[in-house]
Every structure is written in C-alpha cells, then in structure tokens.
C-alpha cells in the first residue's frame, strides 16, 4: 500500500500537541488540532456573554494553543502565517474529521487507560489505511493498542517527537508487533525528508532509547554529585560543553524541561523494569521529591535548581533546600580540559585527572557506558541507533559508544575492572577477539561493531554528502588554512570554509578566487557550503579591530576592496554558483551568498546583516545586494517610487534584522522567491548540488551587468529624517545616528539627483568609504572590542 500524508489530525493541544501541529504547518501540511470540551466557563467567557455551547468555549483549549504558538519564544513557527494551517476543534463536535485525514497523532496525557479509551473511540470513525500514532514518551505501544482490531494495529505505531518539536532533531519511531513494515519504512522516510528529523527505529521497551539512557544518565549524575560532595553549580560546570553536552548541562536543563516531567519519566522506568539494580537507579532522591511537592519545578514556576533574584542567579543547596549565590567552580582537571581542541581530547583530560571533578565525571561516564552496553539488545537493533538517539534527542556531541571510543576502550575497561565493575559479556568478547573500538574508519568508510558479531558498514542515504569523508577519500581539489575546494561529484565542486567560526579572512578570499578560476576551467558548477556549527558569522573582527587601532587604513581599504572584487567575480562567474547557508549566516556570511545564482538555505537559517552591532555597516557588497533585491521588481518602471523599498532596505540593515528561519529570510528580502529551502540540514549540500546541476543542464549563462536606479539626495534626506526622529525619541544614540547617516548615504547612491542610474562598482566604492570611516570611529572600535570580549552588542 502506498502511504501519503496531506492532512493530519493532532489530538491534544498541550505543549507537545501544538508543537507537532506547528511543525506540520511549517512544512506546509494542514492539521486539525483537537482537544476535550471544557466543563465550565471561565470568568472571561462569562464577561463576554458566552455560553458553554459556544464554539469559542468548546474549542477553547485548541484556540488557546494557537494563540500560544504565536507568542512562543523561541518561535515554534517558521513564520506567523503558518498558524493558519491549524484548524482548532474538539473531540465531541469534530470527531468525524478523523475520517478525512491521512495521519492521526495522539498527544494526550501519559496514562495508559486514557490512551486505550481514546484509540477505541478513534477506531469508530477510523478510515482503513489511515496512519495512527502515539507521541507517548514511554508507554508501551503494544499495550495502548491491544483493544483495537488487527487492521487498526497494522497501521499503528509510536512517533515520539522531542520538545521543542521544531528544534529537536530526534524522532523515535516505535512499531507494535503488527505494524506493517512498509508503514515503518514510510514513516522513517517521511520523518527525514518532509519533517526534517533524524529518525531512529526503537523497540517497544520502557521509555524507548533516548529517554531510557538520558534519564539514567541524569539519575546517576545526581547520585555521583551527592557521593562526591559537589554542588548544583559544580555539576553544571562539569557536565556542559567540556563533556560534549549542551551549555544548559544537567540542572539548567532540568529547570527548562520541568522537574515534574523528569520525575514522571523516571518513575515510569522504575515502575516498568524488573532488575533490582536498575530499579534502584531510578529512585528519585528525597530532595527532588520535596522540590516537586513545593512546586519548585524550574522555569515554569520561576524557581527550581536555580532561582533569579533581581540580577543575581542563586543555586539550590540540596542538603538544606535553601538558595545561595551561584559560584564559579575551580577544578584543575576542568581547566585542563577546556584548553583542549575537541570534545574527545576534553573528555580524556577530564576523566583521567585526579581531582573531585575528574572522579565525578568518571563515575558518571562509567555507569552510563556500562548501563547502555547492557541494554543494547533490549532497546535497539544496533549501537548506531543509540548513539544517534542521544545526539539528536539530548544534544550530546558524542553518543555513548562514540564516547567510549574517545576515552579509549582498553584503558577505560582496565580501570573499570580494577574498580570491580562487571563488564557486559559481548564487550568482553569483542575485546578478546582483538578489537579495540566500537567504530572503525577506513578510506572514509565508517563501520560499527555488531554485538556478538563483526563490523558492519554504516549505510548513509545517497542524499547525504559528508565533506570530511570526501576529504579523507582524496577529493580535495585545493586547500589552505581557511577554506577548501572539494569534489562532491557529477562535476560540481564545493567551497568549504573551515577557519575558526568560519570567519572570513584573507585565506578565504584567496580560496574564493582560486575556486572561481578552477571551476571556470574544469567544473560544471560551484556550491558554497560547509558542515560546521554555523555557516559563517562574518569577517575576522579581531583582525579588523587590530588594524583599525593601528590605523592601517590602506591595508583595511585593500582588504575590503579585495573582498568586494572577489564577490563580484563570483557573481559573474561563467558557471552556476549555489550557496547553501544554515544556522548563523551573518554579515560577511550572507554577503558571500548574495552573488550566487541561487541560494539553497536550511529552514533553520538565521540570516542578517548585523554590522551595525559592531559600529559598522556592511562592507562586502551587502548594502548593494540587499538594495537590489528589494528594488529589482520596479527598477525598470520609470514611474515606480523606489523610496518605500529603499526605506525597507535601510530599516533592515540599520536595525540589524536577523531572520528567524529560512522562510522569514525570504520575507526580509535576504532570499529571493526562487531560492530554495531544505528542512533537513543533512540534505542541504545535496539539494544545493542538484540546483547547480539543474542550472548547468539548462545551458547556464552568467548574468549581465546592469545599472541600478537610486533615490539620490532627496531619498537620502528622507532616511536621515527618519533616523533623526528615532534619535529625538530616545530610541538610538548619537553614534547610532552617525552610522545610520552613513548607511543612508550609501543606499541613496550619494549626492546625485533622484532616479540616477549608477553602477555596482560606484555603490561598492561608497560602501567601502563609509565602512572605512566608521572603522576609525572610537565608539565603533569600542563596540568591536565589546563584541569580542562579551559576545554581545554595546549600545554607546
């Protein structure tokens, strides 16, 4: 049977249900959002004169959920307009709509009896062939559907999203014993390609994979904290980025998740496992139970493991349940680990130290690794699924088995045995057979160990292009310290930035020029993309500040001119160019993308010309290119008024507007209508490559240079008045006004009559002159220094 999802019904409009509906809307899929009917009126409804039978009352919960989506921070919708794809309703009046949809998702309270009753009710209107799933975080998929018919169960499975749905990559798919294999295959592909998720197929065991391992890890973290006499803030300092975990570490994460939610998940494991030792590991400590009783649940109750008083952050003393000022712990092993380059080296420095932080970190890792190894056969088909689940569901940089390899399997096992730990048989057998790691890599091909077996190659979809693997296979065409040109197949080369933070310097400018030369001669097209944390956060600000402080104006002018000329060369290259931005794409990052024939952006792209935040304006053509994008539809219409469109450009740059998604970037004008958006970042380079090939196959011809009509001196005056008004109203400072004046002058085209036609080079000269003059301003240099030291803008 062929499956397709064109319309969905989400039952349950709480945080998870509304989040799932929002993400379906993000990818263009309409949904019904249904909930129970309220039993009584609220005071507000009474004041409005509503009755209990009014649709506003009967649909109250779903309507309120839609309102919350529009206010959520971070935004759960790619654009606010997407909320219109969600139709609110209730389970009494609108049950019949379930026969219209292709997928029904249950997201109600985590109670087996409630879920069983709901599925019995759903089956009464269920259309044969419709997919039905539960978003349960740990209740048995088989048990909740056991009262339903076989045809229903054949189309039933678990689809466990993680919160917040838009941002968390993991989707756990859990078949029941009768789920059709072709449905499982469809849901995996649909989850990856349409919803943009990383999908892991799990066995129907308590809490599945990620919550089973993750909750155990949190429980042993608390136990080891108490055992080693550490504080809440000590643990968060150790269990953050140094261990390859998120900045929120342990207790800040629990505050964000909600302690009540965590306790519920832990209790679920405790109630459903038989092993005595495992049961004991999931007993919630007394102090956490008291916190729940007192309502100290975290962010949603304004206090948990941390509490804010004014500007001060207080940490909980779990021995006294009193708050004290948060402290910055000092551990030699922690400081040594921070000095290391990557997560693997940081882990080794931390766990093989000799202080309290090392003993704690070792204790946590040791227990998590052994527990995970003991549970492999029970919860997953292979170790890769477990590692992916923890990376995608808990934002670990390394999964448990990758972590074990990182700290050294032989060395860690020797220590575990010395400390009297029991090693799982399959791990002992693996080591005894001469194998020293769970993963191997040869010729860029990565393999994993199958318990009680041999290594098996990790099979990735053909749509996933791994630049690191290609480099290991000798596909590098050219390379320097900041960038590489890589053969990604089918005659397409990829320009990868790999300088620190992908910051643009002379090395990247040089490689762009070399890429233009190489691609023009020998390749069908060029993709600009990488696979770092962010696409590019702009120019090398530290180098720029140093040059400005030394008053090396000629050097700065030459550097900026080289960058401008290089991007112009890229724009008019005789082969198609496609840029593939994602995540932070700021300042010079988006300036590199502007010259491309097409931009294939990730849905999670935060694009902006943010130079005003460091006291500057864009210097690499950003003003010119955004001006062109905003005005190109009316450039040739002599009677069309350019001013409103130029004002929009001025406002976007002056306010350093950054898109909240790739779709929002289109609204802001950073992307054109014809530019593409990829929801699953794993497929971004592939999609960009296919776009480049399509342009090449269509007989690509480079764009022709055109002059640009500008608003001139009258338009400059309009923008100056707008900026002056903001200054008089107290919205901007004197220095903000000076920056705005420079920007307005550039966007207006300088002191020329209205509707004058100018060249791109002319606008670039104005841009570079303004950029240089601002570099010499003491207040701009203060802003640059503040950004470098504090990581946030200075308003001076």
CORQUI-V882370 format. One record per residue. N is the residue number from 0. RES is the residue in three letters. PHI is phi as a letter, one per 30 degrees, with the letter a starting at -180 (NA if undefined). OMEGA is omega in radians with two decimals (* if undefined). Layout:
# CORQUI-V882370
((N/RES/PHI/OMEGA) (N/RES/PHI/OMEGA))
This chain:
# CORQUI-V882370
((0/UNK/NA/3.09) (1/UNK/d/3.11) (2/UNK/c/3.05) (3/UNK/a/3.12) (4/UNK/b/3.12) (5/UNK/c/3.13) (6/UNK/a/-3.00) (7/UNK/b/2.95) (8/UNK/c/3.09) (9/UNK/c/-3.11) (10/UNK/c/-3.06) (11/UNK/j/-3.01) (12/UNK/c/3.09) (13/UNK/d/-3.09) (14/UNK/e/-3.09) (15/UNK/d/-3.11) (16/UNK/d/3.13) (17/UNK/d/3.10) (18/UNK/d/3.10) (19/UNK/d/3.11) (20/UNK/d/3.13) (21/UNK/d/-3.10) (22/UNK/d/3.01) (23/UNK/d/3.09) (24/UNK/d/3.13) (25/UNK/e/-3.11) (26/UNK/c/3.00) (27/UNK/i/-3.12) (28/UNK/c/3.12) (29/UNK/d/-3.14) (30/UNK/b/2.89) (31/UNK/c/3.07) (32/UNK/c/-3.02) (33/UNK/c/3.09) (34/UNK/b/-3.13) (35/UNK/d/3.09) (36/UNK/d/3.13) (37/UNK/d/-3.12) (38/UNK/c/-3.14) (39/UNK/b/-3.12) (40/UNK/d/2.99) (41/UNK/d/3.12) (42/UNK/d/3.14) (43/UNK/d/3.12) (44/UNK/d/3.09) (45/UNK/d/-3.14) (46/UNK/d/3.12) (47/UNK/d/-3.13) (48/UNK/i/-3.14) (49/UNK/d/3.06) (50/UNK/c/-3.12) (51/UNK/d/-3.13) (52/UNK/c/-3.12) (53/UNK/d/3.14) (54/UNK/e/3.12) (55/UNK/d/3.12) (56/UNK/d/-3.08) (57/UNK/d/3.12) (58/UNK/c/-2.99) (59/UNK/e/-3.02) (60/UNK/d/3.14) (61/UNK/d/3.11) (62/UNK/d/3.12) (63/UNK/d/3.12) (64/UNK/d/3.10) (65/UNK/d/3.11) (66/UNK/d/3.14) (67/UNK/d/-3.14) (68/UNK/d/-3.12) (69/UNK/d/-3.10) (70/UNK/c/-3.00) (71/UNK/d/3.06) (72/UNK/b/-0.08) (73/UNK/d/-3.05) (74/UNK/d/3.09) (75/UNK/c/3.10) (76/UNK/c/3.07) (77/UNK/d/3.02) (78/UNK/b/-3.11) (79/UNK/e/-3.10) (80/UNK/d/-3.11) (81/UNK/d/-3.11) (82/UNK/d/-3.13) (83/UNK/d/3.09) (84/UNK/d/-3.14) (85/UNK/c/3.13) (86/UNK/c/-3.12) (87/UNK/d/3.10) (88/UNK/a/3.12) (89/UNK/b/-2.98) (90/UNK/d/3.10) (91/UNK/c/-3.09) (92/UNK/d/-2.95) (93/UNK/c/-3.13) (94/UNK/d/-3.09) (95/UNK/d/-3.11) (96/UNK/d/3.13) (97/UNK/d/3.12) (98/UNK/d/-3.13) (99/UNK/c/-2.92) (100/UNK/c/-3.14) (101/UNK/c/-3.08) (102/UNK/b/3.07) (103/UNK/c/-3.12) (104/UNK/c/3.09) (105/UNK/d/3.14) (106/UNK/b/-3.12) (107/UNK/c/-3.06) (108/UNK/e/-3.12) (109/UNK/d/3.14) (110/UNK/b/-3.03) (111/UNK/e/-3.09) (112/UNK/d/3.11) (113/UNK/d/-3.13) (114/UNK/d/3.14) (115/UNK/d/3.12) (116/UNK/d/3.14) (117/UNK/d/-3.12) (118/UNK/d/3.03) (119/UNK/d/3.13) (120/UNK/d/3.14) (121/UNK/d/-3.06) (122/UNK/d/3.13) (123/UNK/d/-3.14) (124/UNK/c/-3.06) (125/UNK/d/3.06) (126/UNK/d/-3.12) (127/UNK/e/-3.12) (128/UNK/j/3.13) (129/UNK/d/3.10) (130/UNK/d/3.06) (131/UNK/b/3.13) (132/UNK/b/3.07) (133/UNK/c/3.08) (134/UNK/c/-3.13) (135/UNK/e/3.12) (136/UNK/c/-3.14) (137/UNK/a/3.14) (138/UNK/d/-3.08) (139/UNK/e/3.11) (140/UNK/d/3.13) (141/UNK/d/-3.08) (142/UNK/d/-3.06) (143/UNK/d/-3.13) (144/UNK/c/-3.00) (145/UNK/d/3.13) (146/UNK/d/-3.06) (147/UNK/c/-3.11) (148/UNK/d/3.12) (149/UNK/d/3.11) (150/UNK/e/3.11) (151/UNK/d/-3.11) (152/UNK/d/3.09) (153/UNK/d/-3.12) (154/UNK/c/-3.06) (155/UNK/c/3.10) (156/UNK/a/3.04) (157/UNK/c/3.02) (158/UNK/b/-3.03) (159/UNK/c/3.05) (160/UNK/d/3.08) (161/UNK/c/-3.02) (162/UNK/c/-0.04) (163/UNK/d/-2.95) (164/UNK/e/-3.11) (165/UNK/d/-2.94) (166/UNK/c/-3.10) (167/UNK/d/-2.98) (168/UNK/d/-2.97) (169/UNK/d/2.91) (170/UNK/b/3.08) (171/UNK/c/3.08) (172/UNK/c/-3.04) (173/UNK/b/3.11) (174/UNK/d/2.91) (175/UNK/c/-3.01) (176/UNK/d/-3.07) (177/UNK/c/3.13) (178/UNK/d/3.12) (179/UNK/d/3.12) (180/UNK/e/-3.13) (181/UNK/d/3.06) (182/UNK/d/3.10) (183/UNK/d/3.13) (184/UNK/d/3.12) (185/UNK/d/-3.08) (186/UNK/d/3.08) (187/UNK/d/-3.14) (188/UNK/d/3.13) (189/UNK/d/3.14) (190/UNK/d/-3.11) (191/UNK/d/-2.96) (192/UNK/d/-3.10) (193/UNK/c/-3.10) (194/UNK/d/3.09) (195/UNK/i/-3.07) (196/UNK/c/2.90) (197/UNK/c/-2.99) (198/UNK/c/3.06) (199/UNK/b/3.08) (200/UNK/d/-3.06) (201/UNK/c/2.98) (202/UNK/d/-3.08) (203/UNK/d/3.10) (204/UNK/b/-3.04) (205/UNK/e/3.11) (206/UNK/i/3.04) (207/UNK/h/-3.05) (208/UNK/c/-2.95) (209/UNK/d/-3.12) (210/UNK/d/3.11) (211/UNK/d/-3.11) (212/UNK/d/-3.09) (213/UNK/d/3.13) (214/UNK/d/3.07) (215/UNK/e/3.14) (216/UNK/e/3.12) (217/UNK/d/3.13) (218/UNK/d/-3.12) (219/UNK/d/3.06) (220/UNK/d/3.10) (221/UNK/d/-3.12) (222/UNK/d/3.13) (223/UNK/d/3.07) (224/UNK/d/3.14) (225/UNK/d/-3.13) (226/UNK/e/-3.08) (227/UNK/c/3.08) (228/UNK/i/3.14) (229/UNK/c/3.10) (230/UNK/c/3.12) (231/UNK/e/-3.11) (232/UNK/d/3.04) (233/UNK/e/-3.07) (234/UNK/d/-3.14) (235/UNK/d/3.08) (236/UNK/d/-3.08) (237/UNK/d/-2.99) (238/UNK/c/3.08) (239/UNK/c/-3.07) (240/UNK/e/3.13) (241/UNK/d/3.10) (242/UNK/c/-3.14) (243/UNK/i/3.13) (244/UNK/c/3.14) (245/UNK/d/3.12) (246/UNK/d/3.13) (247/UNK/d/3.03) (248/UNK/h/-3.03) (249/UNK/c/-2.96) (250/UNK/d/3.02) (251/UNK/d/3.07) (252/UNK/d/3.13) (253/UNK/d/3.07) (254/UNK/d/3.14) (255/UNK/d/-3.13) (256/UNK/d/-3.05) (257/UNK/j/-3.07) (258/UNK/d/3.13) (259/UNK/d/3.11) (260/UNK/d/-3.14) (261/UNK/d/-3.13) (262/UNK/d/3.12) (263/UNK/d/-3.14) (264/UNK/d/3.13) (265/UNK/d/3.13) (266/UNK/d/3.13) (267/UNK/d/3.09) (268/UNK/d/-3.11) (269/UNK/e/-3.08) (270/UNK/d/-2.98) (271/UNK/c/3.05) (272/UNK/c/-3.06) (273/UNK/c/-3.07) (274/UNK/d/-3.06) (275/UNK/d/-3.13) (276/UNK/d/3.13) (277/UNK/d/3.08) (278/UNK/e/-3.10) (279/UNK/d/-3.11) (280/UNK/d/-3.08) (281/UNK/c/3.04) (282/UNK/d/-3.11) (283/UNK/d/-3.12) (284/UNK/e/-3.09) (285/UNK/e/-3.07) (286/UNK/d/3.10) (287/UNK/d/3.06) (288/UNK/d/3.11) (289/UNK/d/3.10) (290/UNK/d/3.11) (291/UNK/d/3.14) (292/UNK/d/-3.13) (293/UNK/d/-3.13) (294/UNK/i/3.10) (295/UNK/d/-2.94) (296/UNK/c/-3.12) (297/UNK/j/-3.03) (298/UNK/e/-3.02) (299/UNK/d/3.08) (300/UNK/c/3.07) (301/UNK/i/2.98) (302/UNK/a/3.12) (303/UNK/a/3.04) (304/UNK/d/3.05) (305/UNK/b/3.08) (306/UNK/b/3.13) (307/UNK/c/3.05) (308/UNK/b/-3.03) (309/UNK/i/3.09) (310/UNK/c/-3.08) (311/UNK/c/3.05) (312/UNK/c/-3.13) (313/UNK/c/3.10) (314/UNK/c/-3.13) (315/UNK/d/2.93) (316/UNK/c/-3.01) (317/UNK/d/3.09) (318/UNK/d/-3.08) (319/UNK/c/-3.03) (320/UNK/h/3.02) (321/UNK/c/-3.11) (322/UNK/c/3.11) (323/UNK/b/3.12) (324/UNK/e/3.10) (325/UNK/d/-3.09) (326/UNK/c/3.07) (327/UNK/c/-3.07) (328/UNK/d/3.12) (329/UNK/b/3.08) (330/UNK/b/-3.10) (331/UNK/d/-3.11) (332/UNK/d/3.13) (333/UNK/d/3.12) (334/UNK/d/3.11) (335/UNK/d/3.14) (336/UNK/d/-3.12) (337/UNK/d/-3.10) (338/UNK/d/-3.09) (339/UNK/d/-3.01) (340/UNK/d/-3.06) (341/UNK/b/-3.04) (342/UNK/d/-3.12) (343/UNK/d/3.14) (344/UNK/d/3.12) (345/UNK/d/-3.14) (346/UNK/d/-3.13) (347/UNK/d/3.14) (348/UNK/d/-3.10) (349/UNK/d/-2.98) (350/UNK/d/-3.14) (351/UNK/c/3.01) (352/UNK/d/-3.04) (353/UNK/b/-3.07) (354/UNK/c/-3.07) (355/UNK/d/3.13) (356/UNK/d/3.13) (357/UNK/d/-3.13) (358/UNK/d/3.10) (359/UNK/d/-3.10) (360/UNK/d/3.10) (361/UNK/d/-3.14) (362/UNK/e/3.13) (363/UNK/d/-3.10) (364/UNK/d/-3.12) (365/UNK/e/-3.07) (366/UNK/d/-3.14) (367/UNK/d/-3.12) (368/UNK/d/3.14) (369/UNK/d/3.14) (370/UNK/d/-3.13) (371/UNK/d/3.14) (372/UNK/d/3.13) (373/UNK/d/-3.00) (374/UNK/c/-3.02) (375/UNK/e/-3.08) (376/UNK/d/-3.08) (377/UNK/d/-2.95) (378/UNK/c/-3.03) (379/UNK/b/3.10) (380/UNK/d/-3.10) (381/UNK/a/-3.10) (382/UNK/d/3.14) (383/UNK/d/3.12) (384/UNK/d/3.14) (385/UNK/d/-3.14) (386/UNK/d/3.12) (387/UNK/d/-3.12) (388/UNK/d/-3.12) (389/UNK/d/3.11) (390/UNK/d/-3.08) (391/UNK/d/-3.07) (392/UNK/c/-3.13) (393/UNK/c/3.10) (394/UNK/h/2.99) (395/UNK/d/3.07) (396/UNK/d/3.10) (397/UNK/b/3.04) (398/UNK/d/-3.09) (399/UNK/e/-3.08) (400/UNK/d/3.00) (401/UNK/d/3.10) (402/UNK/d/-3.12) (403/UNK/d/3.07) (404/UNK/d/-3.07) (405/UNK/d/-3.11) (406/UNK/d/3.11) (407/UNK/j/-3.08) (408/UNK/d/-3.11) (409/UNK/d/-3.09) (410/UNK/d/-3.11) (411/UNK/d/3.11) (412/UNK/d/3.12) (413/UNK/e/3.14) (414/UNK/d/3.12) (415/UNK/d/3.14) (416/UNK/d/3.12) (417/UNK/d/-3.13) (418/UNK/d/3.02) (419/UNK/i/-3.12) (420/UNK/d/3.07) (421/UNK/c/-3.10) (422/UNK/c/3.10) (423/UNK/e/-3.05) (424/UNK/e/-3.05) (425/UNK/d/3.09) (426/UNK/d/3.09) (427/UNK/e/-3.13) (428/UNK/d/3.13) (429/UNK/d/-3.13) (430/UNK/d/-3.14) (431/UNK/d/-3.14) (432/UNK/d/3.07) (433/UNK/j/-3.13) (434/UNK/d/-3.02) (435/UNK/b/3.10) (436/UNK/a/3.12) (437/UNK/d/3.13) (438/UNK/b/3.01) (439/UNK/b/3.08) (440/UNK/b/3.13) (441/UNK/b/-3.12) (442/UNK/i/-3.14) (443/UNK/i/3.14) (444/UNK/c/-3.10) (445/UNK/c/3.12) (446/UNK/b/3.13) (447/UNK/b/-3.11) (448/UNK/d/3.04) (449/UNK/c/3.12) (450/UNK/e/-3.12) (451/UNK/i/-3.12) (452/UNK/a/-3.10) (453/UNK/b/3.08) (454/UNK/d/3.13) (455/UNK/b/-3.11) (456/UNK/d/3.06) (457/UNK/d/-3.11) (458/UNK/c/3.10) (459/UNK/c/3.08) (460/UNK/d/-3.11) (461/UNK/d/-3.14) (462/UNK/d/-3.12) (463/UNK/c/3.10) (464/UNK/c/-3.12) (465/UNK/c/-3.07) (466/UNK/d/3.14) (467/UNK/d/3.11) (468/UNK/d/3.14) (469/UNK/d/3.11) (470/UNK/d/3.10) (471/UNK/d/3.13) (472/UNK/d/3.08) (473/UNK/i/-3.09) (474/UNK/c/3.12) (475/UNK/d/-3.14) (476/UNK/c/3.06) (477/UNK/b/-3.12) (478/UNK/a/2.92) (479/UNK/b/-3.03) (480/UNK/d/-3.06) (481/UNK/c/-3.04) (482/UNK/a/3.09) (483/UNK/b/3.01) (484/UNK/c/-2.97) (485/UNK/b/3.07) (486/UNK/d/3.13) (487/UNK/c/3.00) (488/UNK/j/3.08) (489/UNK/h/3.09) (490/UNK/i/3.14) (491/UNK/c/3.07) (492/UNK/c/3.12) (493/UNK/c/3.06) (494/UNK/c/-3.08) (495/UNK/c/3.00) (496/UNK/d/3.08) (497/UNK/b/2.99) (498/UNK/d/3.09) (499/UNK/e/-3.09) (500/UNK/h/-3.13) (501/UNK/h/-3.14) (502/UNK/d/-3.05) (503/UNK/d/3.06) (504/UNK/b/-3.09) (505/UNK/d/-3.13) (506/UNK/d/3.13) (507/UNK/d/3.09) (508/UNK/e/3.11) (509/UNK/d/-3.10) (510/UNK/d/3.06) (511/UNK/d/3.10) (512/UNK/d/3.13) (513/UNK/d/3.11) (514/UNK/d/3.11) (515/UNK/e/-3.14) (516/UNK/d/-3.09) (517/UNK/d/-3.09) (518/UNK/d/3.12) (519/UNK/e/-3.08) (520/UNK/d/-2.84) (521/UNK/b/-3.00) (522/UNK/b/-3.10) (523/UNK/d/-3.11) (524/UNK/a/-3.08) (525/UNK/b/2.98) (526/UNK/c/3.06) (527/UNK/c/-3.10) (528/UNK/a/3.08) (529/UNK/a/-3.12) (530/UNK/b/3.08) (531/UNK/d/3.13) (532/UNK/d/3.11) (533/UNK/b/3.12) (534/UNK/d/3.13) (535/UNK/a/-3.11) (536/UNK/c/3.04) (537/UNK/j/-3.08) (538/UNK/d/3.08) (539/UNK/d/-3.02) (540/UNK/d/-3.14) (541/UNK/d/-3.14) (542/UNK/d/3.13) (543/UNK/d/-3.14) (544/UNK/d/-3.14) (545/UNK/d/3.13) (546/UNK/d/-3.14) (547/UNK/d/3.14) (548/UNK/d/3.09) (549/UNK/d/3.11) (550/UNK/h/3.09) (551/UNK/d/-2.99) (552/UNK/d/3.13) (553/UNK/d/3.13) (554/UNK/d/3.13) (555/UNK/d/3.14) (556/UNK/e/-3.14) (557/UNK/d/-3.12) (558/UNK/d/-3.13) (559/UNK/d/3.12) (560/UNK/d/3.09) (561/UNK/d/-3.14) (562/UNK/d/3.11) (563/UNK/d/-3.11) (564/UNK/d/3.14) (565/UNK/d/-3.14) (566/UNK/d/3.04) (567/UNK/d/3.08) (568/UNK/d/3.12) (569/UNK/d/-3.09) (570/UNK/d/-3.06) (571/UNK/c/3.07) (572/UNK/d/-3.09) (573/UNK/d/3.04) (574/UNK/b/-3.09) (575/UNK/d/3.12) (576/UNK/b/3.10) (577/UNK/b/3.09) (578/UNK/c/-3.09) (579/UNK/b/-3.12) (580/UNK/d/3.11) (581/UNK/a/3.12) (582/UNK/h/-3.10) (583/UNK/d/3.09) (584/UNK/b/-2.91) (585/UNK/c/3.04) (586/UNK/h/3.14) (587/UNK/e/3.12) (588/UNK/d/3.12) (589/UNK/d/3.06) (590/UNK/d/3.07) (591/UNK/d/-3.11) (592/UNK/d/-3.06) (593/UNK/e/-3.11) (594/UNK/d/-3.08) (595/UNK/d/3.08) (596/UNK/d/3.06) (597/UNK/b/2.97) (598/UNK/c/3.03) (599/UNK/c/-3.01) (600/UNK/c/2.99) (601/UNK/d/3.07) (602/UNK/e/3.08) (603/UNK/d/3.10) (604/UNK/b/-3.12) (605/UNK/c/-2.93) (606/UNK/c/3.09) (607/UNK/a/2.97) (608/UNK/c/-2.92) (609/UNK/c/-3.01) (610/UNK/d/3.14) (611/UNK/d/3.11) (612/UNK/d/3.07) (613/UNK/c/3.01) (614/UNK/i/-3.08) (615/UNK/b/2.88) (616/UNK/b/3.10) (617/UNK/e/-3.09) (618/UNK/b/-3.07) (619/UNK/c/-3.13) (620/UNK/j/-3.09) (621/UNK/d/3.12) (622/UNK/d/-3.13) (623/UNK/e/-3.05) (624/UNK/d/3.11) (625/UNK/d/3.06) (626/UNK/d/3.12) (627/UNK/d/-3.12) (628/UNK/d/-3.09) (629/UNK/d/-3.03) (630/UNK/c/-2.98) (631/UNK/d/-3.11) (632/UNK/d/-3.10) (633/UNK/b/-3.09) (634/UNK/e/-3.06) (635/UNK/c/3.10) (636/UNK/c/-2.98) (637/UNK/e/-3.09) (638/UNK/d/-3.11) (639/UNK/d/-3.13) (640/UNK/d/3.14) (641/UNK/d/-2.91) (642/UNK/e/-3.13) (643/UNK/e/-3.13) (644/UNK/d/3.08) (645/UNK/d/3.09) (646/UNK/e/3.11) (647/UNK/d/3.09) (648/UNK/d/3.13) (649/UNK/e/-3.11) (650/UNK/d/-3.11) (651/UNK/d/-3.10) (652/UNK/d/-3.09) (653/UNK/d/3.13) (654/UNK/c/3.11) (655/UNK/h/-3.09) (656/UNK/d/3.13) (657/UNK/c/-3.12) (658/UNK/d/3.08) (659/UNK/c/3.10) (660/UNK/a/3.06) (661/UNK/d/-3.14) (662/UNK/d/3.08) (663/UNK/d/3.10) (664/UNK/d/3.06) (665/UNK/d/3.13) (666/UNK/d/-3.13) (667/UNK/d/3.10) (668/UNK/j/3.10) (669/UNK/d/3.07) (670/UNK/c/3.06) (671/UNK/d/-3.12) (672/UNK/e/-3.07) (673/UNK/d/3.11) (674/UNK/d/-3.08) (675/UNK/c/3.11) (676/UNK/b/3.14) (677/UNK/c/-3.09) (678/UNK/d/3.13) (679/UNK/c/-3.07) (680/UNK/e/3.12) (681/UNK/d/-3.09) (682/UNK/c/-3.00) (683/UNK/d/-3.13) (684/UNK/d/3.11) (685/UNK/d/-3.12) (686/UNK/d/3.10) (687/UNK/d/3.11) (688/UNK/d/-3.14) (689/UNK/d/3.10) (690/UNK/d/3.10) (691/UNK/d/3.12) (692/UNK/d/3.14) (693/UNK/d/3.11) (694/UNK/d/3.13) (695/UNK/d/-3.11) (696/UNK/d/-3.12) (697/UNK/d/3.12) (698/UNK/i/-3.03) (699/UNK/e/2.99) (700/UNK/b/-3.11) (701/UNK/d/3.13) (702/UNK/d/3.08) (703/UNK/c/-3.14) (704/UNK/d/3.12) (705/UNK/b/3.01) (706/UNK/d/-3.05) (707/UNK/b/3.10) (708/UNK/d/-3.07) (709/UNK/b/-3.11) (710/UNK/d/3.06) (711/UNK/i/-3.01) (712/UNK/d/3.10) (713/UNK/d/3.12) (714/UNK/d/3.05) (715/UNK/e/3.14) (716/UNK/d/3.13) (717/UNK/d/-3.13) (718/UNK/d/3.10) (719/UNK/d/3.13) (720/UNK/d/3.13) (721/UNK/d/3.13) (722/UNK/d/-3.14) (723/UNK/d/3.12) (724/UNK/d/3.10) (725/UNK/d/3.11) (726/UNK/d/-3.14) (727/UNK/d/3.14) (728/UNK/d/3.09) (729/UNK/i/-3.11) (730/UNK/d/-3.12) (731/UNK/b/-3.12) (732/UNK/c/3.08) (733/UNK/e/-3.12) (734/UNK/d/3.03) (735/UNK/e/-3.14) (736/UNK/d/3.13) (737/UNK/d/3.11) (738/UNK/d/-3.13) (739/UNK/d/3.12) (740/UNK/d/3.11) (741/UNK/d/-3.12) (742/UNK/d/-3.13) (743/UNK/d/-3.13) (744/UNK/d/-3.14) (745/UNK/d/-3.08) (746/UNK/d/3.13) (747/UNK/d/-3.08) (748/UNK/i/3.09) (749/UNK/i/-3.06) (750/UNK/d/3.09) (751/UNK/b/3.11) (752/UNK/d/3.08) (753/UNK/e/3.10) (754/UNK/i/3.02) (755/UNK/d/3.08) (756/UNK/c/-3.11) (757/UNK/b/3.13) (758/UNK/c/3.06) (759/UNK/d/-3.12) (760/UNK/d/3.12) (761/UNK/d/3.13) (762/UNK/d/3.10) (763/UNK/d/3.10) (764/UNK/d/3.10) (765/UNK/d/-3.12) (766/UNK/d/-3.11) (767/UNK/d/3.13) (768/UNK/d/3.13) (769/UNK/d/3.13) (770/UNK/d/-3.13) (771/UNK/d/-3.11) (772/UNK/d/3.12) (773/UNK/d/3.08) (774/UNK/e/-3.12) (775/UNK/d/-3.13) (776/UNK/d/3.12) (777/UNK/e/-3.11) (778/UNK/d/3.05) (779/UNK/d/3.10) (780/UNK/d/3.06) (781/UNK/d/3.14) (782/UNK/d/3.11) (783/UNK/d/-3.14) (784/UNK/d/-3.12) (785/UNK/d/3.12) (786/UNK/d/-3.12) (787/UNK/d/-3.07) (788/UNK/c/-3.05) (789/UNK/c/-3.14) (790/UNK/i/3.12) (791/UNK/b/-3.06) (792/UNK/d/3.04) (793/UNK/c/3.04) (794/UNK/c/-3.13) (795/UNK/b/*))
